[in-house]
Amino acid sequence: MTWRFHRNGHLGEFPNAHENLRASIEVDVQPKNRPETIDYVDGALGELSQFHQTHGFYVHGISIESAKLPDGWKQRTVPISDPVSTRGKTGLCIEAHDLAASKLAAYREKDREFVRLLLIEKMIDVTILTERIKSLNVEKERRKILLNWVQITAKELEDPE
């Protein structure tokens, strides 16, 4: 099994998500049972590899510990398996609210836009996202900024005027 953040063409429990949510050509993965192999993942499947040139996307080996994830995220992972795209193997994707909270913790423009699209598409719930942000291991001020962003964004989406 592999921990996956999200992958090209597939967003965990939302395989048919809006095109803008599936546009990344990078797949972040950590081999769950052999995390020490992340460098091999990058070497064999990473950016500019033969795999990248052949398939149009690349795989980035990461350490799951490098991500800020809400408490309890492991119990909420979404198993993904398919006879064609995963060849019957199972990958564990980060649940959408946990992914959104993690992306907001990074607070980059592209991550905020990603979360905004999840909200627009009603793929995540503001109340659940707020709870997940409250359980992130981040500084108090950072948490306040994230919660404020969610509140303002949700209000804007409710009342676009």
ZIFEN-V558204 format. One record per backbone hydrogen bond with DSSP energy under -1.0 kcal/mol. CO is the residue of the C=O (numbers start at 1). NH is the residue of the N-H. E is the energy in kcal/mol with one decimal. If there is no record, write none. Layout:
co:CO nh:NH e:E
co:CO nh:NH e:E
This chain:
co:1 nh:32 e:-1.6
co:2 nh:92 e:-3.3
co:3 nh:30 e:-2.1
co:4 nh:94 e:-2.0
co:6 nh:28 e:-1.1
co:7 nh:10 e:-2.5
co:10 nh:7 e:-2.0
co:11 nh:14 e:-3.1
co:14 nh:17 e:-1.6
co:18 nh:21 e:-1.8
co:19 nh:22 e:-1.1
co:22 nh:9 e:-1.2
co:25 nh:58 e:-2.9
co:27 nh:60 e:-3.8
co:28 nh:5 e:-2.0
co:29 nh:62 e:-2.7
co:30 nh:3 e:-2.7
co:34 nh:37 e:-2.3
co:35 nh:38 e:-1.4
co:37 nh:41 e:-1.8
co:38 nh:42 e:-2.0
co:39 nh:43 e:-2.2
co:40 nh:44 e:-2.7
co:41 nh:45 e:-2.8
co:42 nh:46 e:-1.8
co:45 nh:59 e:-2.6
co:46 nh:49 e:-2.2
co:49 nh:53 e:-2.3
co:50 nh:54 e:-2.2
co:51 nh:55 e:-2.9
co:52 nh:56 e:-2.3
co:58 nh:27 e:-2.3
co:60 nh:29 e:-2.4
co:63 nh:66 e:-2.2
co:64 nh:67 e:-1.4
co:70 nh:73 e:-1.6
co:73 nh:76 e:-1.1
co:74 nh:77 e:-1.0
co:78 nh:93 e:-2.9
co:80 nh:91 e:-2.7
co:82 nh:86 e:-1.1
co:82 nh:88 e:-2.6
co:86 nh:89 e:-2.2
co:91 nh:80 e:-3.2
co:92 nh:4 e:-3.1
co:93 nh:78 e:-2.9
co:95 nh:99 e:-2.8
co:96 nh:100 e:-2.6
co:97 nh:101 e:-2.4
co:98 nh:102 e:-2.3
co:99 nh:103 e:-2.7
co:100 nh:104 e:-2.5
co:101 nh:105 e:-1.9
co:102 nh:106 e:-1.1
co:103 nh:107 e:-1.3
co:108 nh:112 e:-2.5
co:109 nh:113 e:-2.4
co:110 nh:114 e:-1.7
co:111 nh:115 e:-2.4
co:112 nh:116 e:-2.6
co:113 nh:117 e:-2.2
co:114 nh:118 e:-2.0
co:115 nh:119 e:-2.2
co:116 nh:120 e:-2.7
co:117 nh:121 e:-2.8
co:118 nh:123 e:-2.7
co:119 nh:122 e:-1.2
co:125 nh:129 e:-2.8
co:126 nh:130 e:-2.6
co:127 nh:131 e:-1.9
co:128 nh:132 e:-2.3
co:129 nh:133 e:-2.5
co:130 nh:134 e:-2.0
co:133 nh:136 e:-1.6
co:136 nh:138 e:-1.6
co:139 nh:143 e:-2.6
co:140 nh:144 e:-2.2
co:141 nh:145 e:-2.1
co:142 nh:146 e:-2.5
co:143 nh:147 e:-2.8
co:144 nh:148 e:-2.3
co:145 nh:149 e:-2.4
co:146 nh:150 e:-2.3
co:147 nh:151 e:-2.3
co:148 nh:152 e:-2.8
co:149 nh:153 e:-2.8
co:150 nh:154 e:-2.8
co:151 nh:155 e:-2.0
co:152 nh:156 e:-2.5
co:153 nh:157 e:-2.3
co:154 nh:158 e:-1.8
co:155 nh:159 e:-2.4
